[in-house]
Amino acid sequence: MKDFGVRAASSADRAFLVDMLAAAVNWLPERNWPREQILADPALAHYVTGWMRHDDFGMVATEPAGRPVGAAWFRYLTAADPGYGYVSDDVPELTIGVVESWRGRGVGRALLRAVLDAARDRGIRTVSLSVERANVARRLYVAEGFRTVESFENADTMVAEIRA
Ligand SMILES: CC(C)(COP(=O)(O)OP(=O)(O)OC[C@H]1O[C@@H](n2cnc3c(N)ncnc32)[C@H](O)[C@@H]1OP(=O)(O)O)[C@@H](O)C(=O)NCCC(=O)NCCS
């Protein structure tokens, strides 16, 4: 039985999105960057700066009492200020994270599917992400239709085409 729900993200979710950005950055157990360090790094902070902009969209998973347990969101970044998974100005980039105690229970997959549905509803045809190659998240992305389009030393840029 599913013990979590999924809803659309709102501007009130900013602080939680920062937590989930930190979870995504700190996926390696030996990496433990504090929120302040992440928000002080423009290459990371720009995934949440000014949330929520008119073209931002995302989903939040909640436990039965309503507390958030995970989030997945898309943001458009530009050639002038590209994300790690930048492909083009009209291809939004994914960030996803699940609270540690909730991982491995289907929350990440449900969030990814829901945010891809939200992209489809907006008429978006292509989305992207960046994943460090050793991250198990990669398996989820491949299973949900992402393919590698560019490889760097430790990370891959992946895209998914969304069928109308
Ligand atoms: C990646 C993440 C969002 C996945 O969310 P989750 O709720 O744990 O994932 P799910 O339970 O929905 O599992 C989905 C798939 O992810 C993969 N996966 C998740 N945890 C895994 C693990 N410990 N080992 C191997 N594969 C794993 C599997 O392919 C799994 O599918 P399966 O259960 O059919 O094998 C979550 O683990 C997380 O927050 N990790 C830290 C942050 C992060 O790495 N973000 C992405 C940065 S690119």
The ligand as an SDF file (V2000), in Angstrom:
LIG
                    3D

 48 50  0  0  0  0  0  0  0  0999 V2000
   17.6000    8.8990   -6.2540 C   0  0  0  0  0  0  0  0  0  0  0  0
   16.3700    8.9840   -5.3660 C   0  0  0  0  0  0  0  0  0  0  0  0
   15.6170   10.2720   -5.6560 C   0  0  0  0  0  0  0  0  0  0  0  0
   15.4620    7.7950   -5.7070 C   0  0  0  0  0  0  0  0  0  0  0  0
   14.3120    7.8690   -4.8800 O   0  0  0  0  0  0  0  0  0  0  0  0
   13.8110    6.5550   -4.1010 P   0  0  0  0  0  0  0  0  0  0  0  0
   12.5080    6.9090   -3.4880 O   0  0  0  0  0  0  0  0  0  0  0  0
   14.8800    6.0900   -3.2080 O   0  0  0  0  0  0  0  0  0  0  0  0
   13.6530    5.5640   -5.3420 O   0  0  0  0  0  0  0  0  0  0  0  0
   12.5680    4.4110   -5.5630 P   0  0  0  0  0  0  0  0  0  0  0  0
   12.3140    3.7020   -4.2800 O   0  0  0  0  0  0  0  0  0  0  0  0
   11.4030    4.9920   -6.2730 O   0  0  0  0  0  0  0  0  0  0  0  0
   13.3770    3.4420   -6.5360 O   0  0  0  0  0  0  0  0  0  0  0  0
   13.4580    3.7170   -7.9100 C   0  0  0  0  0  0  0  0  0  0  0  0
   14.6680    3.0690   -8.5200 C   0  0  0  0  0  0  0  0  0  0  0  0
   15.8460    3.7480   -8.1110 O   0  0  0  0  0  0  0  0  0  0  0  0
   16.9290    2.8200   -8.0760 C   0  0  0  0  0  0  0  0  0  0  0  0
   17.3970    2.7480   -6.6990 N   0  0  0  0  0  0  0  0  0  0  0  0
   16.9380    3.4810   -5.6530 C   0  0  0  0  0  0  0  0  0  0  0  0
   17.6460    3.1930   -4.5410 N   0  0  0  0  0  0  0  0  0  0  0  0
   18.5470    2.2650   -4.8970 C   0  0  0  0  0  0  0  0  0  0  0  0
   19.5740    1.5820   -4.2010 C   0  0  0  0  0  0  0  0  0  0  0  0
   19.8200    1.7870   -2.8960 N   0  0  0  0  0  0  0  0  0  0  0  0
   20.3400    0.7040   -4.8880 N   0  0  0  0  0  0  0  0  0  0  0  0
   20.1180    0.4890   -6.1870 C   0  0  0  0  0  0  0  0  0  0  0  0
   19.1540    1.1070   -6.9140 N   0  0  0  0  0  0  0  0  0  0  0  0
   18.3850    1.9810   -6.2620 C   0  0  0  0  0  0  0  0  0  0  0  0
   16.3710    1.4940   -8.5180 C   0  0  0  0  0  0  0  0  0  0  0  0
   16.5150    1.4030   -9.9200 O   0  0  0  0  0  0  0  0  0  0  0  0
   14.9140    1.6360   -8.1430 C   0  0  0  0  0  0  0  0  0  0  0  0
   14.0970    0.8240   -8.8920 O   0  0  0  0  0  0  0  0  0  0  0  0
   13.7580   -0.6910   -8.3850 P   0  0  0  0  0  0  0  0  0  0  0  0
   13.2340   -0.5530   -7.0040 O   0  0  0  0  0  0  0  0  0  0  0  0
   12.7680   -1.1520   -9.3890 O   0  0  0  0  0  0  0  0  0  0  0  0
   15.0690   -1.4170   -8.4360 O   0  0  0  0  0  0  0  0  0  0  0  0
   16.7170    8.9080   -3.8570 C   0  0  0  0  0  0  0  0  0  0  0  0
   17.4110    7.7250   -3.6030 O   0  0  0  0  0  0  0  0  0  0  0  0
   17.5420   10.0940   -3.3700 C   0  0  0  0  0  0  0  0  0  0  0  0
   17.0110   11.0890   -2.9060 O   0  0  0  0  0  0  0  0  0  0  0  0
   18.8790    9.9630   -3.4500 N   0  0  0  0  0  0  0  0  0  0  0  0
   19.7530   11.0560   -2.9900 C   0  0  0  0  0  0  0  0  0  0  0  0
   19.5910   12.2760   -3.8560 C   0  0  0  0  0  0  0  0  0  0  0  0
   19.9810   12.0090   -5.3040 C   0  0  0  0  0  0  0  0  0  0  0  0
   20.8590   11.2120   -5.5810 O   0  0  0  0  0  0  0  0  0  0  0  0
   19.3000   12.7110   -6.2020 N   0  0  0  0  0  0  0  0  0  0  0  0
   19.5680   12.5910   -7.6180 C   0  0  0  0  0  0  0  0  0  0  0  0
   20.7790   13.3690   -8.0040 C   0  0  0  0  0  0  0  0  0  0  0  0
   21.0790   13.2090   -9.7550 S   0  0  0  0  0  0  0  0  0  0  0  0
  1  2  1  0
  2  3  1  0
  2  4  1  0
  2 36  1  0
  4  5  1  0
  5  6  1  0
  6  7  2  0
  6  8  1  0
  6  9  1  0
  9 10  1  0
 10 11  2  0
 10 12  1  0
 10 13  1  0
 13 14  1  0
 14 15  1  0
 15 16  1  0
 15 30  1  0
 16 17  1  0
 17 18  1  0
 17 28  1  0
 18 19  1  0
 18 27  1  0
 19 20  2  0
 20 21  1  0
 21 22  1  0
 21 27  2  0
 22 23  1  0
 22 24  2  0
 24 25  1  0
 25 26  2  0
 26 27  1  0
 28 29  1  0
 28 30  1  0
 30 31  1  0
 31 32  1  0
 32 33  2  0
 32 34  1  0
 32 35  1  0
 36 37  1  0
 36 38  1  0
 38 39  2  0
 38 40  1  0
 40 41  1  0
 41 42  1  0
 42 43  1  0
 43 44  2  0
 43 45  1  0
 45 46  1  0
 46 47  1  0
 47 48  1  0
M  END
$$$$
